[in-house]
Amino acid sequence: MPPDQPLLHLADVRVHYGKVEALRGITLDLFEGQITALIGANGAGKTTTLKTISGLLHPTKGTITLAGKRIDLLPPHVIVSLGVCQAPEGRGIFPGMSVAENLAMGAYARRDKGALAGDYERVYGLFPVLADRRSQAAGTLSGGEQQMLAIGRALMARPKVLLLDEPSMGLAPLLVQQILSIIEEINVQGTTILLVEQNAQAALRRAHRGYVLETGQVVMEAPANELLGNEAVRKAYLGGDVAGA
């Protein structure tokens, strides 16, 4: 794939909930090896965008392509097998299963079962606390540990594109810094990331590019450092920085 071609491309995507148009023709590009931040107020359409990329919702108009292959009409499990995986808002772990069993669920679609040992070690290397608690029921983990588990489970699918929905939500400032630093490390290791994050300033500091959503429309896109310096963006979204995050 040419380096100037996006790995993931949304073209004029519209999504409806019944008669309500939640996404109103958004176009968005993710380039290989980059972190792209998607920011906006509650209800702007950020989670809807991730669900549509994941195949949980289907566009009423527009297309989504991964490395040039159209994926917007495919079921979610096929999209995962092609390399797009999401750590959802609210974490969505299996509380009665162990940490190791939750991670195994992330690899359910993979056929190269012999390669899983290296992926467990990668996840445990990124999140040492999960290694210490691998036999512990996931529901007994702290909120931060559950978020780590949700990200680790997504990584077990070996995603080309990792979708992260509000990974810092409900976490203390120090944990926010830890989670976002690990997200940077995941990106350095080669995973392309689309980051939806309530802490817009922290997200843009770590992203290569950013998009601003308002009422289901992209109203601004630019390199992340330009958005950080944009006065309108600062007034609307950057007032609530989390303690040095």
N, C-alpha and C positions, 0 to 999 in steps of 0.2 A: 504494500500500500504506500503510495507517495506520501512523504512527510507533510506536505501541505494539505492533505486530505484528512478530514476528521475521522476518528475512529468510530464515534457515535454521532449521528446527525438526525435532528428532529426538524422536519420541514413543514411549516404552516399547520401545526398540529392543533386540532380542536377536539375537545372532549366535553360531553354533556352528562349531567346527572338528571335524567328525565328531560325536562324542558329548560333546565338551567345550564348555561354554557360556562363550564368551569375553566377551560383553557380556550383562549380566543385567538388561535392562530399563532402559536409560538414557534420560533425557529431558534435552535440551540445547537452548538457544536462542542464536542469534547475531543481534544487532541491527545494522542497517545503520549503517556508519560506525564501528563499534567493533572493538577488539581483544579477543578472548576467549581467555584462557589455560586450557589443559587440563593439569593437573599430576597426578602420581602416580608410584608406584614402577615399576621395570621389571616388565613383565608385568601391569600394571593394566588394560590394554586401550586405551591411548591411540592407538597406531598402528592397531589394529583399528578404532577409531572413525573415523579418517581414511580408511582403505581402504573402509569401508562407505559413508561419505558420497560417496566418489569412484566408487562402483559396482564396485570390484574385489571386494568381498564383498557379499552380499545378506542382509538381515535374515531370520531365521526367524520373527520376529514384530515388529510395530511398523511405523512409517512415517517417512519423511523427506520434508519438503517444502521447496521453494525458492520464495519469494514466493507461497506458497499452492499451488504445483503439485507434485504427488507425483513424486519422482524415484528412489525406492529400488529400483524394478524396471527402471530404464533401464540400458543399457550405458554403460561409462565414456566413450566418445567423445561420446555424446549429452549426458551430464552436463557435460562440458567445454564443449560448444557452448552450453549453457544458462547458463554463467558460473561454474562451480565448477572450480578448478584447484589441483593439489597440487605442491609441491616436496618430494619424498619424502626420508625418512631415507636417508642414504648418497649423496645427490645425484643419482645415476642419470643422469649426463650421458653423451653419446656421445663416447668418448675419441678416436676416430679422425677425428671431424669438427671443423671449425673452430668458433670461438666464434660467428661469425655464422651458420653452418649450424645449430648447436644452438639458437640463438634462433629461427631460421626454423621449426624443428620445433615450437616452442611455438605457432606460429600456423597449424598445418596445418589446423585445423578452421574457420578463419575464411574467410568469403567476400568480405570487404571488403579485398582485397589492396592496393587503392590507398591504404589508410590505414596500411599497415604502417610507412612511413618515420617517421611521428611516434612510433610505439611503439618502434622501434629507438632513436630519439633520447632517448625517456624512459628506457629501460633504460641507455643509455650515460651519461645524465646522473646517474642514481642510482649507477652503477658505472663511473666513468671508466676504471678499469683494464681493463675489458672492451673499451672503445673502442680502447685502445692495443693490445690483443691480438686484435682481431676476426678476423684471418687465421690466428691461431695454433691448433694442434691443442689441443682442450680437455683431452686427457689429460696435456698438459705443464704445465697450470696448477697453482698451489699449491692446497692444500686450501681455503683461504679464498676464492680466486678461483673454484674450482669451485662452492663454495656460492653465491657471488654469481651465477654463471652459471645454477645451478639455479633460483634465485629469479627471475632475469631471464627465463629461458625460460618460467616459469609466467606472468609478467606479459604476455608476448606474446600470450596468449590473451585478454587484457582481462577478467580474472575479476571477477565481482561478489563472490565469496568466494574468498579465497586461503588454502589449507591449508598450513601450514608444520610439517614434522615434524623436530624437533631441529636447527634451523639452526645452533646453536653447537657441535654435537658435534665434538670433536677439534680445536677451534680454540684458539689462544692467547688470553689474556684481552683484549688490545688489539683483536684481530680480533672477539672476541665483542661488545665494546662497539660496534664499527663496524657489524657486521651488524645488531644490535638497533636501533641508531639509524636505520639505513636502513629497517628494518621499520616503525618509527614514522613515517618520512616517507612511505612507501607508504600507510599508513593515513591520514595527513593529506591525501594526494592523493585520497582517497575510496574506497579499497578496504577492505572488511570482511575481517577476518583471524581465523582460528582457529589459535592458536599452541600447539603441543606443544613443550615446552622442558625439558631436563634441569636447567637452572639456574632453578629455580622462583622464586627471589626476583627475579631479573632480569626474568623473564616477567611476574610480577605487578606489578612497578613500572611496566611499560609498558602493561599491559592495563586495560581498563575493568571487566571482569568475569572471574571465575575459577570453574572447576569442579575438584573433587578427585575422582579416580577411585581406587577400591580394589577389586581383584579383580572388575573388570567392572561395578562399580556406582558411581553418583554418590553420594558420602557427604557432600558439602558443596558449596554454591554460594553466592556472595555477590559484592558489589563487590570488586574486586581489593584495594583498600586495607584492607577488613575482613579478608580472608584473610591479608594481610601482618601484621596485628596479632593474629591468632588464635593463642593459645598452642599449641594442639594442632597446627595447621598448621606453626607455626614449628619445633616439636620434630621433627616427622616429615619435613619437606621443605625447610626453609629454613636448614639448617646449613651448606650448601656454597656460599655466595655466591662469585661469581667476581670478585675484585679490582675492586670498584667498579662492576660491571656493572649 
